[in-house]
Amino acid sequence: MLRSTPDARGYFGPFGGRFVPEVLIGALEELEREIASAFADAGFWKEYAAALRDFVGRPSPLYRTERYAAGVSAVPLLLKREDTNHTGAHKINNTIGQAFLALRMGKKRLIAETGAGQHGVATATVGAKFGLPVDVYMGAVDVERQALNVFIMQLLGARVHPVTGGTQTLKDATNEAFRVWAERVDDTFYVIGSVVGAHPYPYMVREFQKVIGTEARAQCLDRYGRLPSDVIACVGGGSNAMGIFSGFVEDADVRLWGVEAAGDGVGSGRTAASLGAGSVGVLHGSRSYLLQNDEGQVSETHSVSAGLDYPGVGPEHAHLKESGRATYVSVTDAEALEAFYAFARDEGIIPALESAHALAFARKLAAERDANDLVLVCLSGRGDKDIAQLRV
Ligand SMILES: Cc1ncc(COP(=O)(O)O)c(C=O)c1O
């Protein structure tokens, strides 16, 4: 069985660890100690669960689609509806947990990076809820393509800082957030948006997103009396996927599928499929798969979806890939867009472009399954944020 907790140095198999400048080591150790104490404290989880229930609106529904896959398969296609969460995506599960930790640690402000803006919105939301000022770093390209979310963050009182270096997307926003954190580690809590970064971030974020898989597993058993045959989620950094996978990783018969953004195609050079087209290296503090050239320079990435447009992936996914427990595939921009429009028309739900990648693959996979199977897809978020980009 795979280790579900990283080892003492923060490794999932050979992946993970802590590759950061000296100045951040103390802050990561402090966070590690706080996590150990909070996670062992029933009161912490009680408060977290109450906030998820009353503020986020959990449990999110398990919903059986009606038409989207009907033309290709009789298999029930189930959605875990993270789009119904307050702020419209799974990101809020994680920011609530990290905000509680920041309060326990007496930190005075929150910082965050964001790509699609959903994590920035979720951080701005908990900042407003808990009375903590928030600074969000966002690539200038993403500021353009996710203008609605920038406005929402500002409405919530957060300051949004456009980052103009590099490709002006999530990687550059993350670099900047790390730099700012190093300058003010004493009073600042860095709320990371996915299962990436140095230990203990990948582990901590997964624990906060685990609620997706725990709920989905119980809902499947309750409603259908059996587990899904397949669980599918899109993978940017990998937090919604790790969240839903965690509920099923010990069920050997449940196949786990992570769907990366192929962009123009995995071999095209314009892609964001880190597991599909990348190699092992170090990015943002941990060892995992990333898109890099022969000299180890991080490559430019491309995806129509801002939330998947990231050259790295969480270390636990690298471990799940190499151990064979999960399978990683990819979907192109064109396929994701086709799924986005078809799903909206067929189901009355506008999916996030990120989630549309999972839906595109789900329909292909459903065609290979029969009516006794159950295919479960994590609908990680809603697509309102993407509408302005698509209308241009
Ligand atoms: C709706 C949605 N889904 C998925 C993602 C990808 O992130 P992760 O792979 O961490 O779930 C994002 C990131 O912004 C998002 O906004």
The ligand as an SDF file (V2000), in Angstrom:
LIG
                    3D

 16 16  0  0  0  0  0  0  0  0999 V2000
  -12.0750   25.4050  -10.8010 C   0  0  0  0  0  0  0  0  0  0  0  0
  -10.6570   24.9510  -10.7330 C   0  0  0  0  0  0  0  0  0  0  0  0
  -10.3850   23.6460  -10.9150 N   0  0  0  0  0  0  0  0  0  0  0  0
   -9.1230   23.1700  -10.8650 C   0  0  0  0  0  0  0  0  0  0  0  0
   -8.0510   24.0160  -10.6430 C   0  0  0  0  0  0  0  0  0  0  0  0
   -6.6760   23.4330  -10.6410 C   0  0  0  0  0  0  0  0  0  0  0  0
   -6.1050   23.3560   -9.3820 O   0  0  0  0  0  0  0  0  0  0  0  0
   -5.8620   21.9830   -8.6360 P   0  0  0  0  0  0  0  0  0  0  0  0
   -5.1750   21.0810   -9.6060 O   0  0  0  0  0  0  0  0  0  0  0  0
   -5.0160   22.3460   -7.4850 O   0  0  0  0  0  0  0  0  0  0  0  0
   -7.1880   21.4300   -8.2280 O   0  0  0  0  0  0  0  0  0  0  0  0
   -8.2790   25.3900  -10.4420 C   0  0  0  0  0  0  0  0  0  0  0  0
   -7.1710   26.3030  -10.1780 C   0  0  0  0  0  0  0  0  0  0  0  0
   -7.2700   27.4830  -10.1830 O   0  0  0  0  0  0  0  0  0  0  0  0
   -9.6180   25.8610  -10.4820 C   0  0  0  0  0  0  0  0  0  0  0  0
   -9.9100   27.1600  -10.3110 O   0  0  0  0  0  0  0  0  0  0  0  0
  1  2  1  0
  2  3  1  0
  2 15  2  0
  3  4  2  0
  4  5  1  0
  5  6  1  0
  5 12  2  0
  6  7  1  0
  7  8  1  0
  8  9  2  0
  8 10  1  0
  8 11  1  0
 12 13  1  0
 12 15  1  0
 13 14  2  0
 15 16  1  0
M  END
$$$$
